[in-house]
């Protein structure tokens, strides 16, 4: 019996059955992407060594074009799900579009979650994947490059070139929490010992962060958040399940830690090259905490590094739902934010020196 299964079976039955229900979508085979993300490219899965005795599965999208001389740019992506559910499969349409339109290597991370694993497991997995891209001494560095070269049938003498100066990080809901986390270097007194970002202080280019309806403050359980006036009340089952399972990953006494709630981190911790595109749907109980963070960014002198798109009438997670579930307006706004995200990344990497509010339409 695996250690993960032992951990799961040690949980109370109520946690076990609620986890099983919420994790059902993860049983969907990867082949479904031929229909839900038919334009491609379609990903392959690599397992990267980590700092611990486990491997981190990552879904890798290789663009259909040859790399430029300096190599493929790279985007790291994180799915949502409150650190207890969610799947890399739901990220495929977004990741495939980023790969196609930006000619970028896109890596979406199947990070560890509750109830089997505890905070800061997901943060550590994100850091280890970022290190596998940037740091030749990291456990996953050689494995990532060898795994990609093998899958794209590239000769060992000509490893796939990666342009690590063009780096972007994307995250949706709890994945947005992780995306912001990777750009923070947190120092005492907020933490006992320094916890730096894996992005070097002297990174030569701006680093775009694509933050879709992120969770920035974990101090409130899902049922305790303020719901917008027009937002329908959630079903009792979902509300209770998320309250119970959320605490299996993040105990209440750790919820105020700046890695658990990156919106609480001092803005001095934010990498100076970070440029943020924040997407906030109207019908979302997480929107209030993001608005608090936006005000903090403005008050602490980083307003020019932030672009905010507020989308009326949309609900949390609408951009990750299968297109067949969406009405025409949902499809339109979803595509609009994706197009803006593509252009935001282009402008951040290679555009002129300009406020982030202008990025996304500088070259459009």
N, C-alpha and C positions, 0 to 999 in steps of 0.2 A: 504494500500500500504506500502510495507516494506521501511525502510530507504535507503537500497541499491538501490532499484528500483527508488526511488525519486532522489537519487544522479545521477544515470545513465540518467534519463530523463531530468535532468537539464543541461546535457552536450549539446554542439552544435550538430546538426544533423549529420554533417560530422564525428564527433567522434563516435556517436551512430552507424552509419551503418558500419564504418570500424571496430569497436569493434565486432559487430555482426558477420562479415565475419571471422575475425581472431579467434573468440571464438567457431566457429562451431565444431571443433574437441572435445570440452568439452561436447558436447551433446551425444557422443558415450557412450552407456551403459557399465557398468562395466563387463557385461557378455562376452564382446568381448575378454577379457583376456583368456578365455578358448581356444581361437584360437591363439592369438598373443603371449601369454606366457603360452603355454600349459603344460610345465613341472612343473609349480607351484613352491612353494606354492602360492595360490591366496590370495589377501588381503581382509581384512574387514575394514570398515570405523568407526572410532571413532571421536567424537567431543569433543575437550578438552577445558575447561575453560581457559580464558586468563586474561590479566591485565585489559581488557576493557569489554564492554557489548556485547561481541560476542564470538562465539566458533570457534576454529580452527579445520577444518576437517583434519584428518591424515589417511593415508592408512597404515595398519599394516600387515607386512608379518611375520608370525611365522614359524620358521624352522620345518621341518618334524621330527626332532629328539628330544628326551628328553633333557631338559637342564642339563648341568653339575652341580655338587654340588654348585659351586659358582654362578650359574645363567647364563642366556643367555647374551652374549655380545650384544651391541646395536649400530646400525648405523642409523644416521639421514641423509635423502636425500632430495634434492631440485631440482625440475624440472626447465627447462629453459623457455624462451619465452619473454625476454626483459621486464619483470614485467607487461606485458599487455596480455599475452596469455600463452599457455602451459597447461599441464595436468599431474596429477599424473599417469594416465594410461600409458603414454609414458615411464615411469620409470619402469614399471613392469618387463620386462625381466632382467634388471640390478639388481633391488632390489631382485627379486626371486633368482637370481644366488648368490647374496651375502648371502641371508638367507640359501640356500642349502649348499654352499661350506664353509661357515664360521660358520654355526650353530648359526647364529646371528638373533636377533630380528631387523627387518628393518622397519623404520618409515619414510615414505615420506610425505612431508608437503604440503597441499593445501593452501598456504599462500595468503594473500590479494594482489590484483593487481590494477593497474589503468584500466579504468578511475574512478572507484568508490572510490578507496582508494589511498592515497598519501604516499610518502616516509615520514617516515621510517616504514610504516606498515609491509612490508615483513620482514624487519630486526627484528622488535618486535615480529612477529609471530614465527620466527626462535628461538629467545631467549626464548620465553615462552614455546615452545616445549622442548628445551634443559633443561630448568628449571624443566619441568614436569618429566624429567628423573632423574635429579641429586639432586633436592632440595625438601626435604619433606615438606617444608612450602609453596611451589608453588601451585597456584590454580589448576593446572592440574595433580599434582603428584598422588593423590589418584584415580582420575578419570581414568588415564591411566592404572594403575594396576588393578583396578576393571573391567574396560572395557575389558581388555585382558583376565583376569581370567574368565569372563562371557562367552566370545566367544570361549575359548578353553575348557570350561566346567571343570574348575579347582575348587575344593572346596575352599570356602572362608577361611577355616582354613589353607590352604596351598597356599598362593598367589604365582603367577608365579615369580620365582627368576630372578632378573636382575643384571648382573655384571656391575655396572657403572664404574668400573676401566678400562674395555675394551670398549672404546668409539671411534667411527669413524664418520666422517662427509663427505658426498659426495655432489657434486653439478655440474650441467651441464649448461653452458652459464651463464645466470643471476643467476641460482642456485649456480654456482661456486662463484659468488660474495657473496652470503649469507653464503656459507660454510666457506670461508676465514673470513668473518665478525665475525663469532661465535668464532674464535680463537684470536680475537684482543681485547686488552684493551687499549682504546684510552684516552689519558690524555691531559690537557691543555699544550701548547697553541693551539693544533690542534682542540680542542673542548672547549667550555666554561666551562663545568663541566665534571668531569671524567665519562667515559662510559666504565665500565669494561666488560670483558668477563664473561659469566656465568660458564665457566670452572674454577674451583678453581685454584689458583696459585700453590697449592701443589698437583695437580692431580698426582697420583702415576705412571701412565704409559704414554708412548708416545701416542699421539692422531693423527692418520693418517687422512689427508685431501685429498680426491680424487677430483681433480679439472679438469673437462673436458671442454676444450675450454671456459674458464671463461671470464666474462666481469669485468675487474678490474678498468677501468677508464671511467666514464660516461660523461666526459666533452665534448666529441664529439657526435653529433647525428649519427645514423647509416649511413646516406648518406655522412657524413663528414670523415668517416674512410678511411684509405688507403687500397685499395684492392690489394692483391698479383697479380703478373703479369698473372698467369694462371687462375685466378678466373673469371668466367663469370659474366658479369654485371647483377645485379638484375633487375627485372621488375619494371617499374615506380610505379605501384600500391603498391607493397610491400615496396619499398623505401619510398614513401610518407606516407604510413600508419604508419610505424614504427616511422618515424620522428614526426608525429602528436601525436600518442598515447603515445610514450615514455615520452613526456612532460606532459601528464596528470597525470602520476605517479611521475615524478621527474622534477619539474620546473628547468629551466636552471640555476637560481641563486643558487640552492642547489647542482648542479652537482659536485662541487669540494669538498663537504663534505666527510671526510674520511670513513663515513659509506655508502655513495652513491658510492664512488670510493675507495674501500679498498686498491687498489694498491697504492694509494697515502699516506696511513698511514705509519708512521715511523715504521721501522722494530723492534724497541724496543717494540712496541705494541704487537708483535706476541708472543703467548704463547710459553714458552720455551720447552714444550713437543710436539709442533706441528711438524709433519713430512709430507711433501707434495709430492704428485704424480700428476704431471701436464701433461695433454695430449693436444698437439697442432697439429691440422690438418693443412696441407699446405694451403688449399683453404679457408681461413677464414680472414675476415677483423678485427677480434679481436686478431689475432695472434701477431700483431705488439705491442699492449699494453702489452701483456703477456711477450714478449721478453724484453721489457723495465723493467718490474717487475723482471724478472729473473736476469738481470744485476744488479738491485738494491739489490736483495737478495745476490748475490755474493759479491758485493762491501761492504755490511754492515755486513758480517760475518756469514750469515746463509746458505751458499752454501751447507754445508754437510747435511742440513735438507731438501734438495730439489732433487727430481728425475724428469727429464723432458723426455718425449717421443714425438718426432716430427714425424708425420706420413705423408709421401709424398703422394700427389694425392688425399687426403681425404678432404671432405668439412665439414663445420661447421654443427654439429648436426647429422653426419652420424651414430653415435652409437645409437641414439634414434629413428631412422627411422624403420618402420616395416621391418623385415628381407626379406620379399618378394620384397621389393623395391631395395635391394642391389645386386650388382654384386659379383662375387666370391671374388675379392680382398677386397671389402668393408666388406664382411662377415668375411674374415680371419683377417683383422686388427682389426675389432670390437672385435672379440673373443679374440684376442691376448691382447688387452688392458684390457679387463675384467679379464682374467686369471692373468695378471700382477697385477691388482688392488687387487684381492683376496690375492695373495701372499704378496703384499706390506703390507696389513693390518695385516696378520699373523705375518710377520717379525717385524712390528712396535709394535704389542702387546706383542709378546713373543720371538722374535729373539734376537740374541746377539747385543751388542752395536756396531753399524756399521753405516757408512754414508748412507743417504737415497738413494743415487745412486745405492747402492748394494741391497737395499730392493726390493723385487719383484722377486728375484732369489736366495736368501740366502739358501732356503730350497728346491728349485726346482730341 
